[in-house]
């Protein structure tokens, strides 16, 4: 990924550097989601650091530009790091990858994989470093290990022997039931070929080999998807009849087999074994970390575990069983009953998400899995798994807000405003709905920064934004356009109505006394959208209106008549 990014970036970078201001590259570099650093290969001083890196480190851009790589990587001194870069400088390698720890401003460390390459920047060779924050990866690895331990515990509790074979037919997994059935311990059997253990009655080694080669090539064949009865040989030489079921699983482009083996030599014990197995699975379900329910064809709850009760906020199993899953009004309202009915009628599994407020006033986002319970080819009920995904949904909403919001003022950002404006232009083109755009510029804002500092300037921007939001409708879109400029999109609004909105905001700002700053005024340009408009044409027009307001002495509103901007042939015809 690093290579592909750099290859693509170097082409775009060359084009951007050739441009006088390089804004395209700067925007791309700063908005890249992973941490990016540009530093000099000799001095190791930073030339540029993108927003993702600054946010993770806690430094501002000015601080980082006075620092070197050694300031962030405590285990390196300059000479050590320079020696690591020598293969790049000499051209012996295209990329250097280092696993290390990076120090944040607060002194905390996080693990990172540092990918470094050389590229041209401002006419010189510089180092471009991309850092993958491995702290999340380590957390994921811990989670995977925990799930693996859980899976092993479940598999060891299974009554049937579970065997897994690699692409060569060697045993790679052997659970406790397999040890009991065959007499071989895991240490004795792992790595051995399965056909050395199982004698397939009526098959020659050649037939077995041909069948397994077919499985290796396609993951199919007579061994897969069927239950076959074979004679297996125990460690002590005794034979036992077993039922063998094989499934295929593709891992790293190689087909692996998962075998479920059951002893069928003592049919008179099968009923007790099934009951024992059923009880173990019920115990697992009762204590599972996810909610599990079961119902019959009429929607009556036949099983519910403790986790499901917790998710729904239920006081107990008896109270929950009073609810019919197909007829309860709240479940019908949120679409749960419809999905469950389809599962029961069509014998198909499904999964869906819904925001649900339970009978006991518990508001929760649910991930729901429904699967029919089949007996003799027909559905007799359904199994339902519910998982509380409220935290995930809150995180998704937070991430969405971050992606469309200006992080200083909490107004929308420029990218989102353009999306909303494009949608409004399209709506106007299809239905003729009026809309207007207001552009505002804070008067003499630079003097606030120069006189009081950027901190007070930021406070002023926040106060001004809050006041503007207070004066507009929820359906309007206010965005920070850049610096001290704002854009406001007002749907279903003529230019005259938008002018009233702008005047209301202007007057409100005149009455706003910002602590340590005082009164701050603003100039406003107002235009209406019309057929044939584009984002660029509207922005150009409203910018012209704003210029008129500034030229008129600032602290005023200037409206541009859309008719005066129509093509000459339309004006002459009176359209």
Protein Blocks (a to p, Z undefined) as FASTA:
>chain_A
ZZmmmmmmmmmmmmmmmpmnlmmmmmmmmmpmbdcddddfklopafbdcfklmmmnopaf
klmmmpcfklmmmmbcfklmmmmmmmmmnopafbdcdddddddfkopacdddddddddde
ehiacdddddddfklmmmmmmmmmmmmmmmmmmmmmpmbdcddddfkopafbdcfklmmm
nopafklmgopafklmpccehiafklmmmmmmmmmmnopajknopacddddddfkopacd
dddddddddeehiacdddddddfkbmmlmmmmmmmmmmmmmmmmmmpcbdcddddfkopa
fbdcfklmmmnopabfklmmmpcfklgmklmmnommmmmmmmmmnopacddddddddfko
pacddddddddddeehiafbdcdddddfklmmmmmmmmmmmmmpcfklopacfklmmmmm
mmmmmmmmmnopacdddddddehklmmmmmnojklmmmmmmmmmmmmmmmmcfkbccddf
bhjaccdddehiafklmmmmmmmmmmmmmmpccehkbpaddddddddddehiafklmmmm
mmmmmmmmmmnogaiacdddfklmpcfklmmnoZZ
